């Protein structure tokens, strides 16, 4: 019996040493955002990173500042964190 993740935690590693974590409901939602926003934008323009836990709130970063991305499936309930 395979487990299905309830959501995906995405950890953005920035060039200044900071790490920001955001969540996406599905892996496809992350891939759509990544392909449509982060890779399609020029490296010096600001892009919005949706913070899934807070409706209408965004993190704004430059794509050139993101040096690494770690995608982590989360299997536990949202209330368990």
Order of alpha helices (4+ residues) and beta strands (2+ residues): beta-beta-alpha-beta-beta-beta
